[in-house]
Amino acid sequence: MHLNADVAGLESLPLRLMIVAVVASMSVVPAARMLDTLEDKEFVDRAKLQLENIVAAAQLLSVEGPGGVRTLSLDFSGRGDLRFRSLVLGGESGSANMSSVQLLLSSGSRILRTATAPEVWLVSPEGAALEVSSPVFELRLSALLAEGQLRMQAEAS
């Protein structure tokens, strides 16, 4: 067996393998960042849809009138860098947020949806805003008539 014809090719093989390894390792970090970005985008899209579902259920109950009840299964868990911190529904009558649903995120930002057509008063059983700190929960909305005013009582379990 004679290798004397292509000895130069054999000498350059380790260098080529090292170049391939360096290029491959340099592409891992951008790929991981891209995956995190996609996970965050999927989380935000799913969260917006769930907030819209809460608002739509509250508005539907307000049209139906007192006595109606809706239960929603909500999951705001995420696997990316962006995470659920809490969900705040409504507030006291006349407050700026009485018709809003706010998702507070780990980054300090928030996603806000408001029930405006028709306007719906969302309130906890105590008469204030309902704050939920668990990312997975059941939300029960009940249409009640109190002091001549229709309100959506929100309870989380």
Secondary structure, DSSP 8 states (H G I E B T S, - for coil): ---TTSHHHHHHHHHHHHHHHHHHHHHHHHHHHHHHHHHHHHHHHHHHHHHHHHHHHHHHHHHH-TT-EEEEEEE---SSS--EEEEEE--STTSTTTTEEEEEETTS-EEEEE-BTTB--EE-TTSS-EEE--SEEEEEEEEEEETTEEEEEEEE-
